Amino acid sequence: MRKLYPFVSHTIRLALSLIFLLACGTGIWIVLNSMSHRATAEGLGLSPREYANGNKRAAAIAKKVTPGLKASFKENKLTWGSPVFIRAFKEEAILELWVKSDEEKFVLFKSYPIAGASGDLGPKLREGDHQVPEGFYYVAKRQLNPRSAFHLSFNIGFPNSYDSAHKRTGSSIMVHGSDTSIGCLAMTDPFIEEIYTLCDAALSEGQQFFRIHIFPFEMTDERLARATEDKWFTFWKNLQTGYLWFEEKKIPPNVTVREKRYSFE
């Protein structure tokens, strides 16, 4: 047993060193994040204490970006607070924000570049796999987070009923500010300010929830034909049905799950 003591002692020292390094790294991140938030708060005319209040943060951001957004709405003959719909494409790194027009169909208001994401093409399977989900999700008012560590964010609602039927696990998948992310979609602070404000306005004006559809790529026949050998091809064909529904009708489908497949109506 004595011969094991040096090994155990060395192992403990290594473990303690690792804990120390992680703690230092976490501390540095906290300091840098705090400095960034302080600068952001000052840009909004808020004190750090006021910025920490989510309602005050969201209100200050809305005050800043709403005039420009309303001008764009007027230019595009859209009504402020109209229902919204979001599509995201992982391969193209694009998030589209659509707004319901007076003709009841949705029109593309703006395409935003996705600044940061992680993982590969294909769905999220389990907690910690760093994958961005693929599928059909929705966001209600309660899923908005104005006190996010990433400026502003909203939870997409993963796992949905399809994910649960396939035993997929994970939580807290967000669309948020900043330009880096693991398993979420990072949109940068300026862009999340616009996206969040538009979504919040729609929900405040009576939209019960907005849909967010996340695809591996633009689901055209040509692009899907290049994926016939991929293990996710059958899953992607199912996603394509929902994609084509919207492409044809410009109205998001009602999505349900039947026999572990997405169904659209």
TORZA-134077 format. One record per residue (C-alpha): residue in one letter; y, z, x. Coordinates in steps of 0.1 Angstrom, whole numbers. Layout:
<sites>
<aa A	north Y	up Z	east X>;
...
</sites>
This chain:
<sites>
<aa M	north 0	up 0	east 0>;
<aa R	north 24	up 7	east 29>;
<aa K	north 23	up -29	east 39>;
<aa L	north 36	up -39	east 5>;
<aa Y	north 67	up -18	east 8>;
<aa P	north 87	up -41	east 31>;
<aa F	north 80	up -70	east 8>;
<aa V	north 90	up -50	east -23>;
<aa S	north 122	up -38	east -6>;
<aa H	north 130	up -74	east 5>;
<aa T	north 124	up -87	east -31>;
<aa I	north 146	up -60	east -45>;
<aa R	north 174	up -69	east -20>;
<aa L	north 171	up -105	east -30>;
<aa A	north 172	up -97	east -67>;
<aa L	north 203	up -75	east -62>;
<aa S	north 220	up -102	east -42>;
<aa L	north 213	up -127	east -69>;
<aa I	north 227	up -104	east -96>;
<aa F	north 258	up -98	east -74>;
<aa L	north 264	up -136	east -70>;
<aa L	north 259	up -142	east -107>;
<aa A	north 283	up -114	east -115>;
<aa C	north 309	up -128	east -91>;
<aa G	north 304	up -163	east -106>;
<aa T	north 308	up -149	east -141>;
<aa G	north 339	up -129	east -130>;
<aa I	north 355	up -160	east -115>;
<aa W	north 348	up -180	east -147>;
<aa I	north 363	up -152	east -168>;
<aa V	north 394	up -152	east -146>;
<aa L	north 398	up -189	east -146>;
<aa N	north 392	up -191	east -183>;
<aa S	north 418	up -164	east -189>;
<aa M	north 443	up -182	east -168>;
<aa S	north 437	up -214	east -187>;
<aa H	north 441	up -196	east -221>;
<aa R	north 473	up -180	east -209>;
<aa A	north 487	up -214	east -200>;
<aa T	north 475	up -229	east -233>;
<aa A	north 491	up -200	east -252>;
<aa E	north 524	up -205	east -235>;
<aa G	north 523	up -242	east -244>;
<aa L	north 519	up -232	east -280>;
<aa G	north 547	up -206	east -279>;
<aa L	north 522	up -177	east -283>;
<aa S	north 516	up -146	east -263>;
<aa P	north 480	up -141	east -251>;
<aa R	north 476	up -115	east -278>;
<aa E	north 488	up -139	east -305>;
<aa Y	north 465	up -167	east -290>;
<aa A	north 436	up -144	east -293>;
<aa N	north 442	up -142	east -331>;
<aa G	north 424	up -172	east -345>;
<aa N	north 446	up -177	east -375>;
<aa K	north 478	up -177	east -354>;
<aa R	north 462	up -200	east -329>;
<aa A	north 451	up -226	east -355>;
<aa A	north 485	up -223	east -373>;
<aa A	north 504	up -230	east -341>;
<aa I	north 482	up -259	east -332>;
<aa A	north 486	up -274	east -367>;
<aa K	north 523	up -270	east -365>;
<aa K	north 523	up -290	east -332>;
<aa V	north 500	up -319	east -342>;
<aa T	north 504	up -323	east -379>;
<aa P	north 537	up -342	east -379>;
<aa G	north 522	up -370	east -357>;
<aa L	north 490	up -371	east -377>;
<aa K	north 509	up -373	east -410>;
<aa A	north 529	up -402	east -396>;
<aa S	north 496	up -420	east -387>;
<aa F	north 483	up -413	east -421>;
<aa K	north 513	up -428	east -438>;
<aa E	north 511	up -458	east -415>;
<aa N	north 475	up -463	east -426>;
<aa K	north 482	up -456	east -462>;
<aa L	north 461	up -425	east -462>;
<aa T	north 467	up -392	east -481>;
<aa W	north 470	up -360	east -461>;
<aa G	north 441	up -337	east -468>;
<aa S	north 417	up -364	east -479>;
<aa P	north 380	up -359	east -472>;
<aa V	north 368	up -367	east -437>;
<aa F	north 335	up -378	east -421>;
<aa I	north 325	up -378	east -385>;
<aa R	north 301	up -400	east -365>;
<aa A	north 292	up -395	east -329>;
<aa F	north 273	up -418	east -305>;
<aa K	north 258	up -403	east -274>;
<aa E	north 253	up -434	east -253>;
<aa E	north 288	up -448	east -260>;
<aa A	north 303	up -412	east -257>;
<aa I	north 324	up -418	east -288>;
<aa L	north 333	up -396	east -318>;
<aa E	north 346	up -414	east -348>;
<aa L	north 367	up -397	east -374>;
<aa W	north 368	up -414	east -408>;
<aa V	north 390	up -406	east -438>;
<aa K	north 385	up -413	east -474>;
<aa S	north 410	up -439	east -487>;
<aa D	north 425	up -442	east -522>;
<aa E	north 399	up -469	east -528>;
<aa E	north 372	up -442	east -525>;
<aa K	north 357	up -457	east -493>;
<aa F	north 361	up -442	east -459>;
<aa V	north 382	up -460	east -432>;
<aa L	north 381	up -454	east -395>;
<aa F	north 411	up -433	east -386>;
<aa K	north 405	up -428	east -349>;
<aa S	north 378	up -430	east -322>;
<aa Y	north 378	up -402	east -296>;
<aa P	north 361	up -403	east -262>;
<aa I	north 336	up -376	east -257>;
<aa A	north 346	up -358	east -225>;
<aa G	north 314	up -338	east -219>;
<aa A	north 279	up -335	east -231>;
<aa S	north 245	up -330	east -215>;
<aa G	north 209	up -341	east -218>;
<aa D	north 193	up -375	east -225>;
<aa L	north 189	up -398	east -254>;
<aa G	north 166	up -381	east -280>;
<aa P	north 168	up -351	east -303>;
<aa K	north 172	up -314	east -294>;
<aa L	north 138	up -298	east -295>;
<aa R	north 142	up -262	east -284>;
<aa E	north 167	up -235	east -274>;
<aa G	north 178	up -240	east -239>;
<aa D	north 168	up -277	east -234>;
<aa H	north 205	up -287	east -230>;
<aa Q	north 200	up -316	east -255>;
<aa V	north 227	up -327	east -279>;
<aa P	north 211	up -329	east -314>;
<aa E	north 206	up -362	east -332>;
<aa G	north 206	up -363	east -370>;
<aa F	north 226	up -356	east -401>;
<aa Y	north 246	up -323	east -403>;
<aa Y	north 274	up -309	east -423>;
<aa V	north 302	up -284	east -417>;
<aa A	north 317	up -260	east -443>;
<aa K	north 349	up -239	east -438>;
<aa R	north 330	up -209	east -426>;
<aa Q	north 317	up -230	east -396>;
<aa L	north 352	up -235	east -382>;
<aa N	north 360	up -212	east -352>;
<aa P	north 397	up -209	east -343>;
<aa R	north 389	up -181	east -319>;
<aa S	north 366	up -203	east -298>;
<aa A	north 363	up -197	east -260>;
<aa F	north 368	up -235	east -259>;
<aa H	north 402	up -235	east -276>;
<aa L	north 389	up -246	east -311>;
<aa S	north 354	up -255	east -323>;
<aa F	north 331	up -259	east -353>;
<aa N	north 294	up -254	east -356>;
<aa I	north 275	up -285	east -367>;
<aa G	north 248	up -265	east -384>;
<aa F	north 218	up -271	east -362>;
<aa P	north 190	up -267	east -370>;
<aa N	north 191	up -285	east -403>;
<aa S	north 161	up -287	east -427>;
<aa Y	north 147	up -317	east -409>;
<aa D	north 149	up -298	east -375>;
<aa S	north 133	up -267	east -391>;
<aa A	north 105	up -288	east -406>;
<aa H	north 97	up -301	east -371>;
<aa K	north 99	up -266	east -356>;
<aa R	north 130	up -274	east -335>;
<aa T	north 150	up -244	east -323>;
<aa G	north 185	up -237	east -311>;
<aa S	north 218	up -223	east -322>;
<aa S	north 256	up -225	east -318>;
<aa I	north 258	up -263	east -313>;
<aa M	north 295	up -270	east -314>;
<aa V	north 321	up -297	east -313>;
<aa H	north 348	up -280	east -291>;
<aa G	north 377	up -283	east -267>;
<aa S	north 374	up -284	east -229>;
<aa D	north 359	up -313	east -210>;
<aa T	north 325	up -298	east -201>;
<aa S	north 296	up -287	east -223>;
<aa I	north 259	up -279	east -223>;
<aa G	north 242	up -291	east -255>;
<aa C	north 275	up -295	east -274>;
<aa L	north 302	up -322	east -276>;
<aa A	north 333	up -314	east -255>;
<aa M	north 364	up -333	east -267>;
<aa T	north 392	up -319	east -245>;
<aa D	north 418	up -295	east -259>;
<aa P	north 443	up -321	east -271>;
<aa F	north 417	up -341	east -290>;
<aa I	north 399	up -311	east -306>;
<aa E	north 434	up -300	east -318>;
<aa E	north 436	up -332	east -338>;
<aa I	north 400	up -333	east -350>;
<aa Y	north 400	up -296	east -360>;
<aa T	north 434	up -299	east -378>;
<aa L	north 422	up -329	east -398>;
<aa C	north 390	up -313	east -408>;
<aa D	north 407	up -280	east -417>;
<aa A	north 432	up -299	east -438>;
<aa A	north 404	up -317	east -457>;
<aa L	north 385	up -285	east -463>;
<aa S	north 417	up -266	east -474>;
<aa E	north 424	up -294	east -499>;
<aa G	north 390	up -291	east -516>;
<aa Q	north 364	up -309	east -496>;
<aa Q	north 335	up -284	east -497>;
<aa F	north 320	up -296	east -464>;
<aa F	north 323	up -327	east -442>;
<aa R	north 293	up -346	east -428>;
<aa I	north 287	up -352	east -391>;
<aa H	north 261	up -378	east -381>;
<aa I	north 250	up -378	east -345>;
<aa F	north 232	up -409	east -332>;
<aa P	north 217	up -417	east -298>;
<aa F	north 236	up -450	east -298>;
<aa E	north 251	up -475	east -322>;
<aa M	north 221	up -481	east -344>;
<aa T	north 222	up -519	east -345>;
<aa D	north 190	up -540	east -347>;
<aa E	north 198	up -554	east -313>;
<aa R	north 201	up -521	east -296>;
<aa L	north 171	up -506	east -314>;
<aa A	north 150	up -536	east -303>;
<aa R	north 155	up -525	east -267>;
<aa A	north 140	up -491	east -276>;
<aa T	north 107	up -501	east -291>;
<aa E	north 87	up -485	east -263>;
<aa D	north 106	up -453	east -264>;
<aa K	north 87	up -422	east -278>;
<aa W	north 116	up -416	east -302>;
<aa F	north 116	up -451	east -317>;
<aa T	north 101	up -441	east -351>;
<aa F	north 126	up -412	east -354>;
<aa W	north 154	up -435	east -345>;
<aa K	north 143	up -461	east -371>;
<aa N	north 146	up -433	east -397>;
<aa L	north 181	up -425	east -384>;
<aa Q	north 190	up -461	east -386>;
<aa T	north 185	up -462	east -423>;
<aa G	north 213	up -436	east -427>;
<aa Y	north 235	up -455	east -402>;
<aa L	north 231	up -488	east -421>;
<aa W	north 238	up -471	east -454>;
<aa F	north 272	up -461	east -443>;
<aa E	north 278	up -494	east -425>;
<aa E	north 272	up -513	east -458>;
<aa K	north 288	up -489	east -483>;
<aa K	north 314	up -471	east -462>;
<aa I	north 304	up -439	east -481>;
<aa P	north 282	up -414	east -464>;
<aa P	north 248	up -410	east -480>;
<aa N	north 235	up -378	east -495>;
<aa V	north 207	up -368	east -471>;
<aa T	north 176	up -349	east -480>;
<aa V	north 143	up -343	east -462>;
<aa R	north 110	up -354	east -478>;
<aa E	north 77	up -352	east -460>;
<aa K	north 94	up -344	east -428>;
<aa R	north 116	up -376	east -429>;
<aa Y	north 152	up -381	east -437>;
<aa S	north 158	up -396	east -472>;
<aa F	north 190	up -412	east -483>;
<aa E	north 206	up -417	east -517>;
</sites>
